[in-house]
């Protein structure tokens, strides 16, 4: 079965030469239902693989208003559901208020992240000016997908298998209001709790919340900040939440004049706030480290009196509008190019008894989007998986696996002109060890003009895929993804 369920009308001008609307970033407009009876399968789909892999993309539909940034596009989810050696593929736009309004108007109504002052309508996000595109993060909690943009979305829910749009989650929406939910929410697989945040500009703060396994918000608090920040990550351990206050934030003088440009203030230390999960309103214990910026972390966990945080650090980040380049597309790429920002995996340690912190580099490889198995999120672990990057581009060209006990690594490169997104670990049914499972990723082949879903043995990624499934058309490059175990498709079990 292969069926086109819908096709959106594209209004992007034929002569638009933005590099973030062409090539690997070329948007998709058709929504498909397909299964392995109609898709080409190479190798095999393992019988012990059960669950769904979902990836989000920023998939622009309309000719942009002004400068286009690759994080401006409309959210589109791509999902591959596995069960009993078979697979089903679907893709759907996220029906946010902004998406539906522009669909009705037939053209773009909101400017992008680089020119929020051009807005004519009320917006969303930390600065209340952007379209809520829900195109950054995706996760499953309480039996439903949750899609958001990184700066703060309404909590958009979708069915994890059918991708049916279910609208904003009323339980979450009633608590967060206009501040929304930012990306990087974390789920404790042992309790089913989800921890989330947002970071509004007014007042300058980070709001942190906890939703239980049923999706009810059980606590929510504000942590005041000196000025508006744009943190990205959030951490959990068995007993604590970790928030970030990093020195990449808006230039104060320009902000006072109504202009928002992210600057790296290399004289200001990075700060990390530790909050007890059992008492969210307790005093925050702050730790300082060398100035850096962090997008994503592999994991956080407790070791005695210490909290261990394994994160990708850059000590020379560039704001998306700031660099020596005059061309705005070159400035965007300078911000996204991991080989220019030199993003590497580090271990930070915070001692809750002494108040001291330390920082060491785990590996010299340029990597980002590190992940671990869902079952060990927030707990001691051994293996992390991250993406390798094409120099000078915002393209992921392979996977690296870190053995954090031995320091060893193994890797798999997708091949020439082949690029992926965030990879995720899928445990086998009745898996016997932390890495007893598969790595799943969508890959686009620019030369062949097609995309595939790759399945790799997590214990032997250097051997290449055990199976691959060709998608109905080449999909746009994307960022965040998630793996939803079969047992979690209808709700959060207490123990996986």
C-alpha positions as CSV (number, residue, x, y, z in Angstrom):
1,X,0.0,0.0,0.0
2,X,1.3,3.4,-1.1
3,X,-1.0,6.3,-0.9
4,X,-0.7,10.1,-1.1
5,X,-3.0,11.4,1.7
6,X,-2.5,15.1,1.1
7,X,-0.4,17.6,-0.8
8,X,0.1,21.2,0.4
9,X,0.3,24.0,-2.1
10,X,3.8,25.4,-2.2
11,X,4.2,29.1,-2.7
12,X,8.0,29.3,-2.6
13,X,9.1,31.2,-5.7
14,X,10.9,29.1,-8.3
15,X,13.9,31.4,-8.3
16,X,14.4,31.3,-4.5
17,X,18.1,30.3,-4.3
18,X,18.3,30.1,-0.5
19,X,20.7,27.1,0.3
20,X,18.3,26.2,3.1
21,X,15.4,25.7,0.7
22,X,17.3,23.7,-1.9
23,X,19.4,20.6,-2.1
24,X,19.4,18.7,1.2
25,X,17.0,21.3,2.6
26,X,14.4,21.0,-0.2
27,X,11.0,20.8,1.5
28,X,8.4,18.1,1.0
29,X,4.7,18.8,0.4
30,X,3.1,15.3,0.0
31,X,1.9,13.3,3.0
32,X,2.1,9.5,2.5
33,X,0.9,6.3,4.0
34,X,3.1,3.3,2.9
35,X,4.1,-0.1,4.1
36,X,6.8,-2.6,3.3
37,X,4.5,-4.3,0.6
38,X,5.1,-1.2,-1.5
39,X,8.5,0.0,-0.3
40,X,11.9,-1.5,-1.3
41,X,13.5,-3.4,1.6
42,X,17.1,-4.4,1.5
43,X,18.4,-6.9,4.0
44,X,15.9,-7.6,6.8
45,X,13.6,-5.9,9.2
46,X,14.4,-7.7,12.5
47,X,11.5,-9.6,14.1
48,X,12.6,-8.3,17.6
49,X,12.2,-4.7,16.7
50,X,8.9,-3.2,18.0
51,X,8.1,0.5,18.2
52,X,8.2,3.7,16.1
53,X,11.0,6.0,15.1
54,X,9.9,9.6,14.5
55,X,11.9,12.5,13.1
56,X,10.9,16.2,13.0
57,X,11.9,18.6,10.2
58,X,11.5,22.3,9.5
59,X,9.6,22.0,6.2
60,X,8.8,25.4,4.7
61,X,5.6,25.7,2.7
62,X,5.4,29.4,1.7
63,X,7.7,32.0,0.3
64,X,9.5,33.4,3.4
65,X,9.0,36.9,4.6
66,X,12.5,38.3,4.6
67,X,15.6,36.3,5.6
68,X,15.0,32.6,5.9
69,X,16.6,30.5,8.6
70,X,16.5,26.6,8.4
71,X,14.7,26.6,11.8
72,X,11.8,28.7,10.4
73,X,10.0,26.0,8.5
74,X,6.8,24.3,9.3
75,X,7.0,21.1,11.4
76,X,6.7,17.9,9.5
77,X,7.0,14.5,11.2
78,X,8.3,11.4,9.4
79,X,7.6,8.1,11.2
80,X,8.5,4.4,10.6
81,X,6.6,1.9,12.7
82,X,8.1,-1.6,13.2
83,X,6.3,-4.7,14.3
84,X,6.8,-8.5,13.6
85,X,9.3,-7.9,10.8
86,X,7.1,-5.4,8.9
87,X,7.2,-1.6,8.8
88,X,4.8,1.3,8.0
89,X,5.9,4.8,6.9
90,X,3.9,8.0,7.4
91,X,4.6,11.7,7.3
92,X,2.4,14.6,8.4
93,X,2.6,18.3,8.9
94,X,2.0,19.5,12.5
95,X,-1.2,21.5,12.4
96,X,-0.1,24.4,14.5
97,X,-2.1,27.6,14.7
98,X,0.5,29.3,12.5
99,X,0.5,26.5,9.9
100,X,-3.3,26.6,9.6
101,X,-3.4,30.4,9.5
102,X,-0.9,30.5,6.6
103,X,-2.7,27.6,4.9
104,X,-5.9,29.6,5.0
105,X,-4.1,32.8,3.8
106,X,-2.2,31.0,1.1
107,X,1.1,32.8,2.0
108,X,3.5,33.4,4.9
109,X,2.2,35.6,7.7
110,X,5.2,35.5,10.1
111,X,8.8,36.5,9.6
112,X,11.6,34.1,10.7
113,X,13.9,33.9,13.6
114,X,16.4,36.5,12.3
115,X,13.8,39.3,11.8
116,X,11.2,39.0,14.5
117,X,10.7,42.8,14.4
118,X,8.9,42.4,11.0
119,X,6.0,40.6,12.5
120,X,2.5,42.0,11.9
121,X,0.6,39.4,14.1
122,X,1.1,38.1,17.6
123,X,3.7,35.3,17.7
124,X,5.0,32.6,19.8
125,X,8.4,31.5,21.2
126,X,10.5,33.1,23.9
127,X,10.2,36.6,22.4
128,X,6.5,36.2,21.4
129,X,7.2,37.1,17.7
130,X,7.7,33.9,15.7
131,X,5.4,31.4,14.1
132,X,4.9,28.4,16.3
133,X,6.2,25.9,13.7
134,X,6.7,22.9,16.1
135,X,9.5,21.8,13.9
136,X,12.4,21.2,16.3
137,X,11.8,18.6,18.9
138,X,9.7,15.4,19.1
139,X,9.1,13.0,22.0
140,X,6.4,10.6,23.2
141,X,4.9,10.9,26.6
142,X,1.7,9.5,28.1
143,X,0.9,7.6,24.8
144,X,1.0,10.7,22.5
145,X,3.8,12.5,20.6
146,X,4.7,16.0,21.7
147,X,6.1,18.3,19.0
148,X,7.5,21.8,19.7
149,X,9.9,24.4,18.4
150,X,13.0,25.0,20.6
151,X,12.1,28.5,21.8
152,X,8.6,27.6,23.1
153,X,5.5,26.1,21.4
154,X,2.1,25.2,22.4
155,X,2.2,21.5,23.3
156,X,1.1,19.9,20.1
157,X,0.0,16.3,20.4
158,X,-0.1,13.6,17.6
159,X,-0.8,9.9,17.6
160,X,2.6,8.0,17.6
161,X,1.6,5.5,15.0
162,X,-0.9,7.2,12.7
163,X,0.5,10.8,13.2
164,X,-3.1,12.0,13.5
165,X,-3.0,15.6,14.7
166,X,-4.7,15.9,18.1
167,X,-4.3,19.6,18.9
168,X,-2.6,21.2,21.9
169,X,-2.5,19.2,25.1
170,X,-5.1,20.9,27.4
171,X,-3.3,19.8,30.6
172,X,0.0,21.2,29.6
173,X,-1.4,24.3,27.8
174,X,-3.4,25.4,30.9
175,X,-0.2,25.5,32.9
176,X,2.3,27.0,30.6
177,X,0.1,29.6,28.8
178,X,1.7,31.8,26.2
179,X,5.2,30.7,27.4
180,X,4.7,27.3,25.8
181,X,7.0,24.3,26.0
182,X,10.5,24.5,24.7
183,X,12.4,21.5,23.2
184,X,14.7,19.1,25.1
185,X,12.1,17.7,27.5
186,X,13.3,14.6,29.3
187,X,11.4,11.4,30.3
188,X,12.4,9.1,33.2
189,X,11.5,5.7,31.9
190,X,11.4,4.2,35.5
191,X,8.7,6.6,36.7
192,X,7.1,7.9,33.5
193,X,7.7,11.5,34.6
194,X,8.4,14.2,32.0
195,X,10.5,17.3,32.8
196,X,10.0,20.3,30.6
197,X,11.0,24.0,30.5
198,X,10.5,27.3,28.8
199,X,12.4,30.6,28.9
200,X,10.3,33.7,28.3
201,X,11.9,37.1,27.7
202,X,9.5,38.8,30.1
203,X,10.2,38.2,32.8
204,X,13.7,36.9,32.1
205,X,13.5,33.4,33.7
206,X,13.4,29.7,33.1
207,X,10.2,28.0,34.0
208,X,10.5,24.2,34.9
209,X,7.7,21.7,35.2
210,X,7.1,18.1,35.9
211,X,4.3,16.0,34.3
212,X,3.5,12.5,35.7
213,X,3.0,9.3,33.7
214,X,-0.6,10.2,33.1
215,X,0.3,13.6,31.6
216,X,-0.9,15.7,34.6
217,X,1.4,18.6,35.6
218,X,2.3,18.0,39.2
219,X,4.7,21.0,39.7
220,X,5.8,24.1,37.9
221,X,8.2,26.9,39.1
222,X,10.1,30.0,37.9
223,X,13.8,30.5,38.2
224,X,14.7,34.2,37.7
225,X,17.7,35.2,35.4
226,X,19.7,38.4,35.1
227,X,18.5,39.0,31.6
228,X,16.8,37.1,28.7
229,X,18.6,33.9,27.8
230,X,18.2,31.3,25.1
231,X,19.3,28.0,26.8
232,X,18.6,24.8,24.9
233,X,19.1,21.7,27.0
234,X,17.7,20.4,30.2
235,X,18.8,17.5,32.3
236,X,17.3,15.0,34.7
237,X,18.8,12.4,37.1
238,X,17.0,10.1,39.5
239,X,16.6,12.9,42.0
240,X,17.5,16.2,40.4
241,X,16.8,18.6,37.5
242,X,19.6,20.5,35.8
243,X,19.0,23.9,34.1
244,X,21.5,25.9,32.0
245,X,22.3,29.6,32.2
246,X,24.9,30.0,29.4
247,X,26.8,33.1,28.1
248,X,25.4,33.0,24.6
249,X,22.5,35.5,24.9
250,X,21.2,38.8,23.6
251,X,23.5,41.8,23.5
252,X,22.1,44.1,26.2
253,X,22.6,47.4,24.4
254,X,21.0,46.2,21.2
255,X,18.1,44.6,23.1
256,X,17.4,47.9,24.8
257,X,17.2,49.4,21.3
258,X,14.7,46.7,20.2
259,X,17.2,44.6,18.3
260,X,17.9,40.9,19.2
261,X,21.3,39.5,18.4
262,X,22.8,36.6,20.2
263,X,26.4,37.3,21.4
264,X,28.9,35.0,23.1
265,X,30.0,36.7,26.3
266,X,33.3,34.9,26.8
267,X,34.0,36.7,30.1
268,X,30.9,35.3,31.8
269,X,31.0,31.7,33.1
270,X,28.5,29.0,32.3
271,X,26.1,28.3,35.1
272,X,24.2,25.1,35.9
273,X,21.4,25.0,38.4
274,X,20.5,21.9,40.4
275,X,17.0,21.5,41.7
276,X,15.5,18.5,43.6
277,X,12.8,16.7,41.7
278,X,11.0,16.0,45.0
279,X,10.9,19.7,46.0
280,X,10.9,21.8,42.8
281,X,10.6,25.0,44.8
282,X,13.7,24.5,46.9
283,X,16.7,26.8,46.5
284,X,18.7,26.3,43.3
285,X,22.3,25.2,43.8
286,X,24.4,26.9,41.2
287,X,27.7,25.7,39.7
288,X,30.0,27.6,37.4
289,X,32.3,26.3,34.7
290,X,34.4,27.7,31.8
291,X,32.3,29.9,29.4
292,X,30.8,27.7,26.7
293,X,27.6,26.9,24.9
294,X,25.7,23.6,25.0
295,X,23.0,22.5,22.6
296,X,22.6,18.8,23.6
297,X,23.7,16.3,26.2
298,X,24.0,12.6,26.0
299,X,22.9,12.0,29.6
300,X,23.0,13.1,33.2
301,X,23.2,10.8,36.3
302,X,24.2,10.6,39.9
303,X,27.4,9.1,41.3
304,X,27.5,9.4,45.1
305,X,27.4,13.2,45.9
306,X,28.2,14.1,42.3
307,X,26.1,14.8,39.3
308,X,27.7,13.7,36.0
309,X,26.7,15.6,32.8
310,X,28.0,14.4,29.4
311,X,27.4,17.2,26.9
312,X,28.7,18.6,23.6
313,X,30.5,21.9,24.4
314,X,31.6,24.7,22.1
315,X,34.0,27.3,23.4
316,X,33.6,29.5,20.3
317,X,29.9,29.5,19.4
318,X,28.5,32.1,17.0
319,X,25.0,33.6,17.1
320,X,23.0,32.9,13.9
321,X,23.3,36.6,12.9
322,X,26.9,37.2,14.1
323,X,30.1,36.4,12.2
324,X,32.6,38.1,9.9
325,X,30.4,37.2,6.9
326,X,28.3,39.9,5.2
327,X,26.0,37.4,3.5
328,X,23.3,36.3,6.0
329,X,23.3,32.7,4.7
330,X,27.0,32.4,5.3
331,X,26.5,33.8,8.9
332,X,23.8,31.1,9.5
333,X,26.1,28.4,8.3
334,X,28.9,29.7,10.5
335,X,26.6,29.3,13.4
336,X,25.5,25.7,12.4
337,X,28.9,24.4,11.1
338,X,30.1,22.1,14.0
339,X,33.6,22.0,12.6
340,X,33.8,25.8,12.9
341,X,32.3,25.9,16.4
342,X,34.4,22.9,17.3
343,X,31.7,21.0,19.3
344,X,33.0,18.1,21.2
345,X,31.8,15.7,23.9
346,X,32.8,16.7,27.5
347,X,32.1,15.4,31.0
348,X,31.1,18.0,33.6
349,X,30.9,17.0,37.3
350,X,29.1,18.9,40.0
351,X,29.7,17.9,43.7
352,X,26.6,18.7,45.7
353,X,28.5,18.5,49.0
354,X,31.6,20.6,48.2
355,X,29.9,22.9,45.6
356,X,32.9,22.3,43.3
357,X,32.7,21.5,39.6
358,X,35.1,20.0,37.1
359,X,35.2,19.6,33.3
360,X,37.1,17.2,31.1
361,X,37.0,16.3,27.4
362,X,35.8,12.8,26.6
363,X,36.9,12.7,22.9
364,X,38.4,15.0,20.3
365,X,35.9,14.1,17.6
366,X,33.6,16.9,16.3
367,X,30.1,15.6,17.2
368,X,26.6,16.7,18.2
369,X,23.1,15.3,18.9
370,X,24.4,12.8,21.4
371,X,21.9,10.3,22.8
372,X,21.7,7.2,25.0
373,X,19.1,4.4,25.4
374,X,15.8,5.6,26.8
375,X,16.0,3.0,29.6
376,X,19.1,4.7,31.1
377,X,18.2,8.3,30.6
378,X,19.0,10.0,33.9
379,X,20.8,6.9,35.3
380,X,24.4,5.5,35.1
381,X,25.1,4.3,31.6
382,X,28.0,3.1,29.4
383,X,27.1,3.9,25.8
384,X,26.4,7.2,23.9
385,X,25.7,7.6,20.2
386,X,26.2,10.9,18.3
387,X,26.3,12.3,14.8
388,X,29.4,13.1,12.8
389,X,29.3,16.2,10.6
390,X,30.4,17.3,7.1
391,X,32.9,20.1,7.4
392,X,31.5,23.5,6.4
393,X,27.9,22.2,6.2
394,X,24.9,21.6,8.5
395,X,24.8,17.9,7.4
396,X,25.3,14.8,9.5
397,X,27.4,12.2,7.6
398,X,27.7,9.4,10.0
399,X,27.3,7.9,13.5
400,X,29.8,7.4,16.3
401,X,29.3,5.1,19.3
402,X,31.2,5.9,22.5
403,X,32.1,3.3,25.1
404,X,32.4,5.5,28.1
405,X,33.9,2.7,30.3
406,X,36.8,1.9,27.9
407,X,37.1,5.1,25.9
408,X,36.7,3.2,22.7
409,X,34.7,4.2,19.7
410,X,33.1,2.6,16.6
411,X,31.6,4.4,13.7
412,X,29.6,4.2,10.5
413,X,29.7,6.7,7.6
414,X,26.7,6.9,5.4
415,X,28.7,7.4,2.2
416,X,29.3,10.1,-0.4
417,X,26.4,12.7,-0.6
418,X,24.4,10.7,2.0
419,X,23.3,12.5,5.2
420,X,21.2,11.6,8.2
421,X,19.5,13.2,11.2
422,X,19.5,12.4,14.9
423,X,20.0,8.7,15.5
424,X,18.2,6.7,18.2
425,X,18.6,3.5,20.0
426,X,15.9,0.9,19.9
427,X,16.2,-2.0,22.3
428,X,15.4,-5.5,21.1
429,X,12.5,-7.3,22.6
430,X,13.8,-8.9,25.7
431,X,17.2,-7.2,25.3
432,X,20.0,-8.5,27.6
433,X,22.3,-5.5,27.9
434,X,22.4,-1.7,27.4
435,X,23.4,-1.8,23.8
436,X,21.5,-5.0,22.8
437,X,19.4,-3.4,20.1
438,X,19.4,-1.3,17.0
439,X,20.2,2.2,15.8
440,X,17.5,3.8,13.6
441,X,18.0,6.8,11.3
442,X,16.6,8.4,8.2
443,X,19.2,9.1,5.5
444,X,18.9,11.1,2.4
445,X,21.0,10.2,-0.7
446,X,21.4,13.4,-2.8
447,X,23.0,11.6,-5.7
448,X,20.2,9.0,-6.0
449,X,17.6,11.5,-5.0
450,X,16.0,9.2,-2.4
451,X,15.8,8.6,1.3
452,X,16.1,5.4,3.3
453,X,15.4,4.3,6.9
454,X,18.5,2.4,8.1
455,X,18.6,-0.2,10.8
456,X,22.0,-1.0,12.3
457,X,23.1,-3.5,15.0
458,X,24.1,-1.2,17.9
459,X,26.8,-3.7,18.9
460,X,28.3,-3.7,15.4
461,X,27.5,-0.4,13.7
462,X,30.8,-0.5,11.7
463,X,29.3,-3.5,9.8
464,X,26.7,-1.3,8.2
465,X,22.9,-1.7,8.1
466,X,21.2,-5.0,8.7
467,X,18.3,-3.6,6.8
468,X,17.1,-0.5,4.9
469,X,13.7,0.7,3.7
470,X,13.5,3.1,0.8
471,X,11.0,5.9,1.4
472,X,8.4,7.2,-1.2
473,X,10.5,10.3,-1.9
474,X,13.6,12.0,-0.6
475,X,12.8,13.8,2.6
476,X,14.3,17.0,3.9
477,X,17.3,17.0,6.2
478,X,16.1,17.2,9.8
479,X,17.3,17.4,13.4
480,X,15.6,15.8,16.4
481,X,14.0,12.4,16.5
482,X,12.8,9.9,19.1
483,X,12.3,6.2,19.6
484,X,9.1,5.0,21.1
485,X,9.1,1.5,22.5
486,X,6.1,-0.6,21.6
487,X,5.2,-0.9,25.3
488,X,5.0,3.0,25.4
489,X,2.7,3.5,22.4
490,X,-0.4,3.8,24.6
491,X,1.1,5.1,27.9
492,X,4.0,5.1,30.2
493,X,4.7,1.8,32.0
494,X,6.4,2.1,35.3
495,X,9.3,-0.1,34.3
496,X,10.5,-1.0,30.8
